[in-house]
Amino acid sequence: MTHRPPPGCPAHQGDRPGPPVTPLYGPDFAADPQAVYRRLRMYGPVAPVELAPGAQATLVTDYRAALDVLRTPERFAKDARRWRALADGRVAPDNPVVPMMAYRPNCLFSDGDAHRRYREAVSDSLGRIDPNALRGYVERSADSLIDRFTAKGEADLLRSYAKMLPLLVFQQLFGCPPELGDRLVEGFSGIFDGVDAERADALITSSLVELIAHKREQPGADMTSWLMAHHAELTDEEMIHQLVVLIGAGTEPQQNLIANALRLLLADDRFAGDLRGGSMPVEDALDEVLWLDPPMANYAVHYPVEDLDFGGTRLRAGEPVVVSFAAANTDPALHSENRSGNRAHLAWSAGPHHCPAKDSARLIAAVAVERLLDRLPDLELAVPVDRLVWRPGPFHRALTALPVRFPPVPLPVPAPAPQTVHPGYAGAGESHVDPSAAASAASASAAAPAAAETSGDSRWNVRPAPSHQSHPSPSTPQAATFTERQPASAPTARRPLWSSLAAWWRGQ
């Protein structure tokens, strides 16, 4: 690393105190993080920050420096057991950032052989997803969500669309019964917001224990079952921690990518003008968001293996170094104004720990945005863009709401359609409900829109398991597998998100 701050920079202070520690939490940071990044760049490619009260780190704001951290695992490790401040008690176990940073035996927090083993299991399982099947499921789920508000002429696209759609996708993709959904949604929301994070972490763990036990008994054509059947032979504990990173990345960041892209398309004249003109530059908008407002703004926590000089700053072994994807992407040294089609951003990270699900994540976001704009081409923000509020937090870039209005579009009354049965694959003889019958079948499964893919085959794993897999998954498609449990007593207080989602499918 050869970066050095210029003469006269506050970083050139000799024996004087170093730069002040800058907080990355609270409404001021959420409202204008780029202003904070600009100030931090005064001190060179890295600067001290506080992620939450009592939890300090070094933030990388320079693009080349970020790549150096991400691509040199021999100098910067991911294993959070190296985190000295947590180990020696300087950071309390209940600090709100601990669940996002503490060690888990999964592909995100491991190095060397352990990382390769976990990563192979995750990548091979993700590789079994058929993009055409995924697209078809996202389209039908999007239509079903849009149908709920299209006649109203207004909606909060975050609450009613961007948040709901990834939940439907992950329920189907991971074979998650609806009754576990409330707890997982609540848990992951708490983790990302840093609200009662210790309880949220326990909620996620207990819910995933139940999911894994369920899939051991009833495997299906889903990520959970494929991970179990992989030749890596993951233990139940390892399964929990792979699912934490996969589901966590597939819900909160996914909803932020969808919402941030919609905000850009509706508010930026470069895109809004094209929309009014009849074209939908969705891919361009996604590129812009991934450069300027990536859904995970600051993450990729690494730990120096030993004390080292980095960009004019002394980094201590075991003290967290956080890569700011948002700051690195807007590094003035990049000198790039044309981001259309440019995929050199760091929103998916880089190096051995780059996101293995980026293709699926981008496909889900693109289809979600395209479908909404196709159905409601006259969408407009219901408030000025500068009145939209961002959620506080050091890691994500997330709106609190995205209110819109549009000319109401009444829905035609659909004619009832019979169920149809499609042949299975490889002689398995699976039965699948036709999507037109999803509404009537929803009482039997909250995942009803997953019934049949556009190709007439509703399996996720059109792609075969990798040839090196020693004992292929016995998975079979799970459509209409799960019957929602009846409550033992009348519900009290609020109806949880996932329960309301299941009831929503039933038309209640």
ROZAGU-772319 format. One record per residue (C-alpha): residue number from 1; residue in three letters; x, z, y. Coordinates in Angstrom, 3 decimals. Last residue first. Layout:
- pos;code;u;w;v
- NUM;ALA;X;Z;Y .
...
END
This chain:
- pos;code;u;w;v
- 508;GLN;-58.354;4.703;-11.884 .
- 507;GLY;-57.678;1.039;-12.641 .
- 506;ARG;-56.001;1.741;-15.977 .
- 505;TRP;-52.673;0.516;-14.629 .
- 504;TRP;-53.079;2.966;-11.743 .
- 503;ALA;-53.602;5.788;-14.211 .
- 502;ALA;-50.147;5.054;-15.651 .
- 501;LEU;-48.672;4.862;-12.166 .
- 500;SER;-50.423;8.084;-11.144 .
- 499;SER;-48.831;9.745;-14.140 .
- 498;TRP;-45.484;8.298;-13.092 .
- 497;LEU;-45.742;9.549;-9.527 .
- 496;PRO;-47.113;12.978;-10.318 .
- 495;ARG;-50.763;13.758;-9.526 .
- 494;ARG;-50.830;16.515;-6.949 .
- 493;ALA;-52.220;20.025;-7.627 .
- 492;THR;-53.792;20.608;-11.038 .
- 491;PRO;-54.644;18.229;-13.819 .
- 490;ALA;-57.513;19.106;-16.159 .
- 489;SER;-56.363;20.530;-19.453 .
- 488;ALA;-54.532;19.444;-22.570 .
- 487;PRO;-53.791;16.097;-20.952 .
- 486;GLN;-54.334;13.062;-23.197 .
- 485;ARG;-51.103;11.541;-24.430 .
- 484;GLU;-50.493;7.893;-23.580 .
- 483;THR;-50.138;5.705;-26.604 .
- 482;PHE;-46.739;4.126;-26.967 .
- 481;THR;-46.100;1.063;-29.075 .
- 480;ALA;-48.184;-1.438;-27.104 .
- 479;ALA;-45.099;-3.573;-26.583 .
- 478;GLN;-42.146;-2.009;-28.387 .
- 477;PRO;-40.275;-5.043;-29.597 .
- 476;THR;-38.314;-4.260;-32.743 .
- 475;SER;-34.918;-2.644;-32.894 .
- 474;PRO;-33.149;-2.360;-36.236 .
- 473;SER;-29.944;-2.625;-34.231 .
- 472;PRO;-27.045;-4.403;-35.848 .
- 471;HIS;-24.608;-2.456;-38.030 .
- 470;SER;-20.969;-3.432;-37.535 .
- 469;GLN;-21.331;-5.041;-34.140 .
- 468;HIS;-18.393;-7.435;-33.922 .
- 467;SER;-20.726;-10.424;-33.844 .
- 466;PRO;-22.327;-9.289;-30.602 .
- 465;ALA;-26.063;-8.617;-30.965 .
- 464;PRO;-28.205;-11.693;-30.699 .
- 463;ARG;-29.570;-12.958;-27.367 .
- 462;VAL;-33.347;-13.027;-27.418 .
- 461;ASN;-33.078;-9.293;-27.063 .
- 460;TRP;-35.849;-8.469;-24.602 .
- 459;ARG;-38.600;-9.540;-26.982 .
- 458;SER;-41.820;-10.913;-25.572 .
- 457;ASP;-41.795;-14.415;-26.992 .
- 456;GLY;-44.223;-16.970;-25.541 .
- 455;SER;-41.521;-18.343;-23.250 .
- 454;THR;-43.202;-16.781;-20.254 .
- 453;GLU;-42.781;-13.396;-21.857 .
- 452;ALA;-45.560;-11.490;-23.527 .
- 451;ALA;-46.666;-7.871;-23.233 .
- 450;ALA;-44.500;-6.323;-20.596 .
- 449;PRO;-47.480;-6.114;-18.271 .
- 448;ALA;-48.871;-3.309;-20.442 .
- 447;ALA;-46.063;-0.831;-19.856 .
- 446;ALA;-48.435;2.027;-19.095 .
- 445;SER;-49.689;1.630;-22.625 .
- 444;ALA;-52.975;2.190;-24.417 .
- 443;SER;-55.043;2.503;-21.252 .
- 442;ALA;-53.347;-0.627;-20.051 .
- 441;ALA;-54.933;-2.805;-22.758 .
- 440;SER;-57.784;-3.956;-20.559 .
- 439;ALA;-55.426;-4.783;-17.720 .
- 438;ALA;-52.835;-6.378;-19.965 .
- 437;ALA;-55.229;-8.887;-21.533 .
- 436;SER;-53.947;-11.746;-19.419 .
- 435;PRO;-50.438;-10.730;-20.440 .
- 434;ASP;-51.142;-11.637;-24.111 .
- 433;VAL;-50.544;-8.683;-26.382 .
- 432;HIS;-47.625;-9.030;-28.762 .
- 431;SER;-47.385;-8.737;-32.541 .
- 430;GLU;-44.018;-8.595;-34.284 .
- 429;GLY;-43.603;-10.586;-37.495 .
- 428;ALA;-39.942;-9.828;-38.133 .
- 427;GLY;-39.339;-13.257;-39.659 .
- 426;ALA;-36.247;-13.822;-37.536 .
- 425;TYR;-38.420;-13.615;-34.424 .
- 424;GLY;-41.997;-12.584;-33.989 .
- 423;PRO;-45.002;-14.842;-33.838 .
- 422;HIS;-47.337;-14.454;-30.906 .
- 421;VAL;-50.693;-12.743;-31.186 .
- 420;THR;-53.392;-13.313;-28.638 .
- 419;GLN;-55.697;-10.817;-27.012 .
- 418;PRO;-58.892;-12.177;-25.577 .
- 417;ALA;-59.373;-12.865;-21.880 .
- 416;PRO;-61.902;-11.358;-19.519 .
- 415;ALA;-62.528;-13.510;-16.443 .
- 414;PRO;-60.649;-12.403;-13.374 .
- 413;VAL;-62.558;-11.442;-10.208 .
- 412;PRO;-60.780;-13.239;-7.392 .
- 411;LEU;-58.577;-11.075;-5.196 .
- 410;PRO;-59.261;-10.781;-1.508 .
- 409;VAL;-56.300;-11.725;0.731 .
- 408;PRO;-56.015;-9.559;3.834 .
- 407;PRO;-53.990;-11.104;6.666 .
- 406;PHE;-50.684;-9.189;6.806 .
- 405;ARG;-49.308;-5.813;7.814 .
- 404;VAL;-46.107;-3.990;6.957 .
- 403;PRO;-44.803;-0.409;6.727 .
- 402;LEU;-41.333;0.041;5.160 .
- 401;ALA;-40.794;3.764;4.582 .
- 400;THR;-37.988;6.336;4.223 .
- 399;LEU;-35.309;3.641;4.128 .
- 398;ALA;-32.206;3.915;1.965 .
- 397;ARG;-28.483;3.351;2.339 .
- 396;HIS;-27.079;5.645;-0.356 .
- 395;PHE;-24.038;7.877;-0.776 .
- 394;PRO;-23.679;10.415;2.023 .
- 393;GLY;-27.365;11.270;2.451 .
- 392;PRO;-30.008;11.066;5.156 .
- 391;ARG;-32.934;8.701;4.606 .
- 390;TRP;-33.206;5.877;7.140 .
- 389;VAL;-36.109;5.624;9.584 .
- 388;LEU;-37.732;2.415;10.817 .
- 387;ARG;-38.386;2.604;14.540 .
- 386;ASP;-35.663;0.095;15.389 .
- 385;VAL;-37.504;-2.527;13.334 .
- 384;PRO;-40.553;-2.333;15.561 .
- 383;VAL;-43.597;-1.168;13.569 .
- 382;ALA;-46.093;-2.966;11.300 .
- 381;LEU;-43.418;-5.378;10.076 .
- 380;GLU;-44.752;-8.813;9.278 .
- 379;LEU;-46.053;-10.528;6.158 .
- 378;ASP;-47.596;-13.969;6.619 .
- 377;PRO;-46.260;-15.429;3.344 .
- 376;LEU;-48.104;-12.871;1.184 .
- 375;ARG;-48.085;-14.138;-2.421 .
- 374;ASP;-44.923;-16.222;-2.086 .
- 373;LEU;-43.270;-13.558;0.032 .
- 372;LEU;-43.987;-10.914;-2.609 .
- 371;ARG;-42.859;-13.082;-5.493 .
- 370;GLU;-39.633;-14.099;-3.787 .
- 369;VAL;-38.725;-10.496;-2.944 .
- 368;ALA;-39.280;-9.153;-6.452 .
- 367;VAL;-37.661;-12.192;-8.080 .
- 366;ALA;-34.527;-11.796;-5.966 .
- 365;ALA;-34.319;-8.034;-6.538 .
- 364;ILE;-34.742;-8.286;-10.306 .
- 363;LEU;-32.216;-11.149;-10.544 .
- 362;ARG;-29.692;-9.233;-8.453 .
- 361;ALA;-29.947;-6.196;-10.677 .
- 360;SER;-29.721;-8.278;-13.854 .
- 359;ASP;-26.567;-10.008;-12.625 .
- 358;LYS;-25.039;-6.761;-11.331 .
- 357;ALA;-25.484;-4.884;-14.596 .
- 356;PRO;-21.813;-4.327;-15.484 .
- 355;CYS;-21.063;-2.812;-12.045 .
- 354;HIS;-17.307;-2.883;-11.410 .
- 353;HIS;-15.403;-0.063;-13.118 .
- 352;PRO;-12.374;-2.040;-14.344 .
- 351;GLY;-11.776;-3.565;-10.899 .
- 350;ALA;-14.442;-4.031;-8.271 .
- 349;SER;-17.491;-2.279;-6.754 .
- 348;TRP;-20.905;-3.980;-6.965 .
- 347;ALA;-21.359;-3.735;-3.183 .
- 346;LEU;-17.719;-4.754;-2.738 .
- 345;HIS;-18.315;-8.073;-0.987 .
- 344;ALA;-16.578;-11.239;-2.198 .
- 343;ARG;-19.915;-12.863;-3.074 .
- 342;ASN;-20.047;-15.320;-0.166 .
- 341;GLY;-23.124;-17.504;-0.650 .
- 340;SER;-24.251;-16.895;2.909 .
- 339;ARG;-21.806;-14.464;4.508 .
- 338;ASN;-20.792;-16.646;7.423 .
- 337;GLU;-19.421;-14.341;10.108 .
- 336;SER;-16.144;-13.549;8.384 .
- 335;HIS;-13.137;-12.114;10.157 .
- 334;LEU;-12.148;-9.905;7.208 .
- 333;ALA;-9.884;-7.779;9.402 .
- 332;PRO;-12.927;-6.374;11.191 .
- 331;ASP;-13.780;-4.409;8.004 .
- 330;THR;-17.529;-4.801;7.577 .
- 329;ASN;-17.421;-4.936;3.766 .
- 328;ALA;-14.948;-2.052;3.699 .
- 327;ALA;-17.294;0.107;5.784 .
- 326;ALA;-20.346;-0.518;3.593 .
- 325;PHE;-18.413;-0.208;0.333 .
- 324;SER;-17.025;3.109;1.509 .
- 323;VAL;-14.693;4.112;-1.308 .
- 322;VAL;-14.494;7.857;-1.895 .
- 321;VAL;-11.165;9.573;-2.618 .
- 320;PRO;-11.631;12.972;-4.187 .
- 319;GLU;-8.739;15.480;-4.291 .
- 318;GLY;-7.105;15.683;-7.716 .
- 317;ALA;-3.621;14.735;-6.612 .
- 316;ARG;-3.164;15.060;-2.872 .
- 315;LEU;-3.281;12.077;-0.542 .
- 314;ARG;-0.756;11.905;2.302 .
- 313;THR;-1.937;9.434;4.904 .
- 312;GLY;-0.043;6.483;6.362 .
- 311;GLY;-1.974;3.904;4.368 .
- 310;PHE;-1.557;5.834;1.149 .
- 309;ASP;1.305;8.230;0.556 .
- 308;LEU;1.070;9.845;-2.859 .
- 307;ASP;0.461;13.130;-4.657 .
- 306;GLU;-0.311;12.439;-8.318 .
- 305;VAL;-3.146;10.943;-10.372 .
- 304;PRO;-5.083;10.349;-7.173 .
- 303;TYR;-8.782;10.954;-7.839 .
- 302;HIS;-11.489;8.309;-7.550 .
- 301;VAL;-15.117;8.324;-6.355 .
- 300;ALA;-16.721;4.881;-6.430 .
- 299;TYR;-19.318;5.935;-3.804 .
- 298;ASN;-20.257;5.135;-0.230 .
- 297;ALA;-22.938;2.624;0.797 .
- 296;MET;-24.882;2.414;-2.452 .
- 295;PRO;-27.794;0.164;-1.462 .
- 294;PRO;-25.385;-2.173;0.351 .
- 293;ASP;-26.357;-2.551;4.027 .
- 292;LEU;-23.936;-5.061;5.568 .
- 291;TRP;-22.408;-7.128;2.751 .
- 290;LEU;-24.971;-6.573;0.011 .
- 289;VAL;-27.700;-6.977;2.614 .
- 288;GLU;-26.341;-10.308;3.835 .
- 287;ASP;-25.915;-11.659;0.306 .
- 286;LEU;-29.465;-10.588;-0.528 .
- 285;ALA;-30.749;-12.326;2.578 .
- 284;ASP;-28.980;-15.548;1.639 .
- 283;GLU;-30.494;-15.390;-1.852 .
- 282;VAL;-33.938;-14.888;-0.337 .
- 281;PRO;-33.788;-17.834;2.018 .
- 280;MET;-37.516;-18.452;1.707 .
- 279;SER;-38.596;-21.756;3.249 .
- 278;GLY;-41.913;-22.466;4.939 .
- 277;GLY;-41.038;-22.538;8.611 .
- 276;ARG;-42.362;-19.033;9.076 .
- 275;LEU;-39.889;-17.850;6.468 .
- 274;ASP;-37.053;-19.752;8.112 .
- 273;GLY;-37.786;-18.061;11.409 .
- 272;ALA;-37.857;-14.657;9.714 .
- 271;PHE;-34.405;-15.274;8.262 .
- 270;ARG;-32.263;-15.927;11.335 .
- 269;ASP;-34.785;-13.978;13.386 .
- 268;ASP;-33.930;-10.773;11.556 .
- 267;ALA;-36.856;-8.390;11.106 .
- 266;LEU;-38.936;-9.613;8.172 .
- 265;LEU;-36.131;-10.994;6.014 .
- 264;LEU;-33.873;-8.062;6.828 .
- 263;ARG;-36.505;-5.445;5.998 .
- 262;LEU;-37.355;-7.247;2.777 .
- 261;ALA;-33.684;-7.262;1.762 .
- 260;ASN;-33.352;-3.557;2.545 .
- 259;ALA;-36.455;-2.767;0.486 .
- 258;ILE;-35.316;-4.728;-2.563 .
- 257;LEU;-31.746;-3.409;-2.452 .
- 256;ASN;-32.993;0.131;-1.854 .
- 255;GLN;-35.342;-0.073;-4.838 .
- 254;GLN;-32.452;-1.207;-7.018 .
- 253;PRO;-30.146;1.547;-5.762 .
- 252;GLU;-32.742;4.215;-6.717 .
- 251;THR;-33.903;2.743;-10.043 .
- 250;GLY;-31.376;0.798;-12.102 .
- 249;ALA;-28.254;2.688;-11.061 .
- 248;GLY;-29.750;6.020;-12.114 .
- 247;ILE;-31.118;4.464;-15.284 .
- 246;LEU;-27.723;3.115;-16.301 .
- 245;VAL;-25.622;6.087;-15.164 .
- 244;VAL;-27.852;8.689;-16.741 .
- 243;LEU;-28.422;6.537;-19.825 .
- 242;GLN;-24.688;6.476;-20.585 .
- 241;HIS;-24.649;10.267;-20.154 .
- 240;ILE;-27.517;10.965;-22.492 .
- 239;MET;-26.107;8.639;-25.140 .
- 238;GLU;-22.778;10.470;-25.030 .
- 237;GLU;-24.593;13.713;-25.784 .
- 236;ASP;-26.552;12.061;-28.586 .
- 235;THR;-23.299;10.768;-30.062 .
- 234;LEU;-22.309;7.163;-29.517 .
- 233;GLU;-21.457;5.174;-32.612 .
- 232;ALA;-19.252;2.601;-30.822 .
- 231;HIS;-20.676;0.157;-33.405 .
- 230;HIS;-23.838;-0.078;-31.298 .
- 229;ALA;-27.109;1.041;-32.879 .
- 228;MET;-27.735;3.892;-30.445 .
- 227;LEU;-26.910;1.697;-27.447 .
- 226;TRP;-29.329;-0.928;-28.730 .
- 225;SER;-32.094;1.643;-29.158 .
- 224;THR;-31.767;2.943;-25.610 .
- 223;MET;-31.446;-0.543;-24.156 .
- 222;ASP;-34.726;-1.703;-25.654 .
- 221;ALA;-36.140;-3.730;-28.514 .
- 220;GLY;-37.434;-0.648;-30.305 .
- 219;PRO;-36.316;2.376;-32.265 .
- 218;GLN;-39.020;4.866;-33.285 .
- 217;GLU;-37.543;8.058;-34.762 .
- 216;ARG;-34.150;7.864;-33.054 .
- 215;LYS;-36.003;6.461;-30.048 .
- 214;HIS;-38.079;9.620;-29.692 .
- 213;ALA;-35.065;11.911;-30.020 .
- 212;ILE;-33.279;9.857;-27.362 .
- 211;LEU;-36.236;10.049;-24.982 .
- 210;GLU;-36.627;13.798;-25.500 .
- 209;VAL;-32.958;14.460;-24.742 .
- 208;LEU;-33.334;12.129;-21.773 .
- 207;SER;-36.056;14.308;-20.288 .
- 206;SER;-34.040;17.497;-20.762 .
- 205;THR;-30.996;15.955;-19.065 .
- 204;ILE;-32.910;14.507;-16.131 .
- 203;LEU;-34.644;17.808;-15.421 .
- 202;ALA;-31.369;19.734;-15.642 .
- 201;ASP;-29.783;17.408;-13.076 .
- 200;ALA;-32.777;17.751;-10.772 .
- 199;ARG;-32.585;21.563;-11.008 .
- 198;GLU;-28.921;21.463;-9.968 .
- 197;ALA;-29.663;18.917;-7.241 .
- 196;ASP;-32.179;21.063;-5.405 .
- 195;VAL;-32.369;18.208;-2.885 .
- 194;GLY;-29.205;16.095;-2.793 .
- 193;ASP;-31.261;13.012;-1.958 .
- 192;PHE;-29.706;10.929;-4.744 .
- 191;ILE;-29.962;13.701;-7.334 .
- 190;GLY;-33.452;14.772;-6.294 .
- 189;SER;-34.787;11.228;-6.604 .
- 188;PHE;-33.146;10.976;-10.046 .
- 187;GLY;-34.900;14.116;-11.246 .
- 186;GLU;-38.328;13.328;-9.859 .
- 185;VAL;-38.287;9.864;-11.390 .
- 184;LEU;-37.025;11.211;-14.720 .
- 183;ARG;-39.638;13.959;-14.783 .
- 182;ASP;-42.551;11.692;-13.989 .
- 181;GLY;-41.374;9.052;-16.464 .
- 180;LEU;-41.291;11.184;-19.582 .
- 179;GLU;-45.056;10.874;-20.155 .
- 178;PRO;-44.838;7.132;-19.629 .
- 177;PRO;-42.794;6.576;-22.794 .
- 176;CYS;-39.360;5.096;-22.001 .
- 175;GLY;-38.294;2.060;-24.021 .
- 174;PHE;-35.229;1.545;-21.832 .
- 173;LEU;-36.119;-1.919;-20.551 .
- 172;GLN;-39.835;-1.260;-20.416 .
- 171;GLN;-39.677;1.951;-18.425 .
- 170;PHE;-36.734;0.568;-16.438 .
- 169;VAL;-38.773;-2.406;-15.288 .
- 168;LEU;-41.839;-0.401;-14.350 .
- 167;LEU;-39.718;2.047;-12.386 .
- 166;PRO;-37.842;-0.799;-10.714 .
- 165;LEU;-41.187;-2.159;-9.434 .
- 164;MET;-42.616;1.107;-8.140 .
- 163;LYS;-40.001;1.892;-5.498 .
- 162;ALA;-39.919;-1.540;-3.872 .
- 161;TYR;-43.696;-1.985;-4.148 .
- 160;SER;-46.144;0.712;-3.103 .
- 159;ARG;-43.762;3.320;-1.686 .
- 158;LEU;-41.227;0.989;-0.090 .
- 157;LEU;-43.683;-1.753;0.803 .
- 156;ASP;-45.860;0.629;2.770 .
- 155;ALA;-48.964;-1.487;2.914 .
- 154;GLU;-51.365;-3.356;5.174 .
- 153;GLY;-54.017;-6.073;4.963 .
- 152;LYS;-56.026;-4.155;2.400 .
- 151;ALA;-56.899;-7.062;0.095 .
- 150;THR;-53.281;-7.533;-1.049 .
- 149;PHE;-52.800;-3.832;-1.807 .
- 148;ARG;-53.252;-3.349;-5.553 .
- 147;ASP;-52.773;-7.002;-6.428 .
- 146;ILE;-49.223;-6.769;-5.110 .
- 145;LEU;-48.355;-4.262;-7.829 .
- 144;SER;-49.794;-6.411;-10.607 .
- 143;ASP;-48.086;-9.495;-9.250 .
- 142;ALA;-44.738;-7.699;-9.126 .
- 141;SER;-45.127;-6.497;-12.717 .
- 140;ARG;-45.932;-10.025;-13.828 .
- 139;GLU;-42.943;-11.484;-12.008 .
- 138;VAL;-40.584;-8.724;-13.152 .
- 137;TYR;-41.618;-9.253;-16.786 .
- 136;GLY;-41.131;-13.000;-16.569 .
- 135;ARG;-37.734;-12.625;-14.942 .
- 134;LEU;-36.603;-10.188;-17.627 .
- 133;ALA;-37.720;-12.554;-20.392 .
- 132;ASN;-35.883;-15.417;-18.730 .
- 131;PRO;-32.782;-13.250;-18.250 .
- 130;ASP;-32.727;-12.349;-21.984 .
- 129;ILE;-31.234;-8.888;-22.302 .
- 128;ARG;-28.756;-8.642;-25.174 .
- 127;GLY;-25.784;-8.673;-22.804 .
- 126;LEU;-26.868;-5.325;-21.382 .
- 125;SER;-26.314;-3.845;-24.839 .
- 124;ASP;-22.867;-5.410;-25.179 .
- 123;SER;-21.888;-4.253;-21.687 .
- 122;VAL;-23.015;-0.660;-22.288 .
- 121;ALA;-21.349;-0.290;-25.682 .
- 120;GLU;-18.183;-2.008;-24.453 .
- 119;ARG;-18.039;0.205;-21.364 .
- 118;TYR;-18.306;3.368;-23.409 .
- 117;ARG;-15.425;2.384;-25.687 .
- 116;ARG;-13.269;0.966;-22.880 .
- 115;HIS;-13.792;4.071;-20.768 .
- 114;ALA;-12.786;6.366;-23.614 .
- 113;ASP;-9.695;4.247;-24.283 .
- 112;GLY;-8.424;4.524;-20.713 .
- 111;ASP;-10.521;6.252;-18.061 .
- 110;SER;-13.914;7.901;-17.856 .
- 109;PHE;-16.391;8.762;-15.096 .
- 108;LEU;-18.478;5.590;-14.874 .
- 107;CYS;-18.397;4.573;-18.552 .
- 106;ASN;-19.824;7.885;-19.697 .
- 105;PRO;-18.653;11.339;-20.726 .
- 104;ARG;-19.880;13.021;-17.528 .
- 103;TYR;-17.632;14.511;-14.884 .
- 102;ALA;-19.069;15.780;-11.616 .
- 101;MET;-19.623;13.393;-8.696 .
- 100;MET;-23.326;12.610;-8.324 .
- 99;PRO;-24.429;15.944;-9.830 .
- 98;VAL;-21.888;17.737;-7.577 .
- 97;VAL;-23.139;16.294;-4.290 .
- 96;PRO;-25.775;18.989;-3.665 .
- 95;ASN;-23.313;21.888;-4.102 .
- 94;ASP;-24.653;23.975;-6.983 .
- 93;PRO;-21.298;24.136;-8.791 .
- 92;ALA;-19.663;25.474;-5.612 .
- 91;VAL;-16.763;23.500;-4.155 .
- 90;ARG;-13.703;25.664;-3.432 .
- 89;GLY;-14.205;27.116;-6.920 .
- 88;ASP;-10.897;26.162;-8.524 .
- 87;ALA;-12.299;23.408;-10.737 .
- 86;LEU;-14.583;21.982;-8.064 .
- 85;ALA;-11.801;21.775;-5.498 .
- 84;ARG;-9.402;20.352;-8.070 .
- 83;TRP;-11.456;17.337;-9.087 .
- 82;ARG;-9.379;16.120;-12.068 .
- 81;ARG;-12.337;16.722;-14.375 .
- 80;ALA;-13.852;13.893;-12.353 .
- 79;ASP;-12.224;11.253;-14.567 .
- 78;LYS;-12.140;8.180;-12.335 .
- 77;ALA;-8.377;7.842;-11.924 .
- 76;PHE;-6.437;6.407;-8.990 .
- 75;ARG;-2.746;5.620;-9.602 .
- 74;GLU;-2.813;4.039;-13.097 .
- 73;PRO;-6.391;2.969;-12.385 .
- 72;THR;-5.106;0.467;-9.805 .
- 71;ARG;-7.929;-1.981;-9.091 .
- 70;LEU;-10.504;0.178;-7.299 .
- 69;VAL;-8.015;2.039;-5.105 .
- 68;ASP;-6.133;-1.114;-4.066 .
- 67;LEU;-9.410;-2.958;-3.547 .
- 66;ALA;-10.527;-0.239;-1.145 .
- 65;ALA;-7.218;-0.470;0.727 .
- 64;ARG;-7.739;-4.191;1.135 .
- 63;TYR;-11.257;-3.667;2.527 .
- 62;ASP;-10.435;-0.733;4.830 .
- 61;THR;-12.885;2.177;5.190 .
- 60;VAL;-11.618;4.481;2.425 .
- 59;LEU;-13.108;7.971;2.791 .
- 58;THR;-11.093;11.060;1.874 .
- 57;ALA;-13.146;13.946;0.540 .
- 56;GLN;-14.626;17.297;1.505 .
- 55;ALA;-17.437;19.248;-0.132 .
- 54;GLY;-18.207;22.537;1.658 .
- 53;PRO;-21.266;21.296;3.529 .
- 52;ALA;-22.019;17.858;2.101 .
- 51;LEU;-19.977;14.662;1.929 .
- 50;GLU;-17.411;15.927;4.434 .
- 49;VAL;-14.944;13.313;5.645 .
- 48;PRO;-11.196;12.849;6.029 .
- 47;ALA;-9.966;9.362;6.977 .
- 46;VAL;-8.573;6.298;5.211 .
- 45;PRO;-7.559;2.786;6.338 .
- 44;GLY;-6.212;4.007;9.682 .
- 43;TYR;-7.279;6.833;11.976 .
- 42;MET;-9.202;4.668;14.436 .
- 41;ARG;-11.077;3.276;11.435 .
- 40;LEU;-13.039;6.544;11.311 .
- 39;ARG;-14.649;5.817;14.669 .
- 38;ARG;-15.841;2.393;13.503 .
- 37;TYR;-17.154;3.912;10.256 .
- 36;VAL;-19.216;6.432;12.219 .
- 35;ALA;-20.750;3.701;14.366 .
- 34;GLN;-21.500;1.794;11.161 .
- 33;PRO;-23.401;4.812;9.826 .
- 32;ASP;-26.057;4.559;12.543 .
- 31;ALA;-29.330;6.377;11.792 .
- 30;ALA;-28.165;7.965;8.540 .
- 29;PHE;-25.096;9.481;10.221 .
- 28;ASP;-27.250;11.022;12.944 .
- 27;PRO;-29.945;12.117;10.493 .
- 26;GLY;-27.705;14.386;8.397 .
- 25;TYR;-24.854;13.650;6.033 .
- 24;LEU;-21.482;11.906;6.205 .
- 23;PRO;-19.755;14.698;8.154 .
- 22;THR;-16.439;13.801;9.840 .
- 21;VAL;-13.370;15.995;9.303 .
- 20;PRO;-11.191;15.840;12.386 .
- 19;PRO;-8.035;13.731;12.194 .
- 18;GLY;-4.779;15.528;11.458 .
- 17;PRO;-3.324;18.500;13.312 .
- 16;ARG;-0.017;17.820;15.071 .
- 15;ASP;3.133;17.498;12.997 .
- 14;GLY;3.524;13.834;13.782 .
- 13;GLN;0.322;12.656;15.420 .
- 12;HIS;0.273;8.988;14.568 .
- 11;ALA;-3.261;9.085;13.061 .
- 10;PRO;-4.666;9.255;16.589 .
- 9;CYS;-3.436;5.664;17.064 .
- 8;GLY;-0.769;5.287;19.725 .
- 7;PRO;1.358;3.108;17.470 .
- 6;PRO;-0.803;1.140;15.034 .
- 5;PRO;-2.085;2.715;11.815 .
- 4;ARG;-0.082;1.666;8.763 .
- 3;HIS;-1.211;-0.339;5.758 .
- 2;THR;1.585;-1.144;3.284 .
- 1;MET;0.000;0.000;0.000 .
END
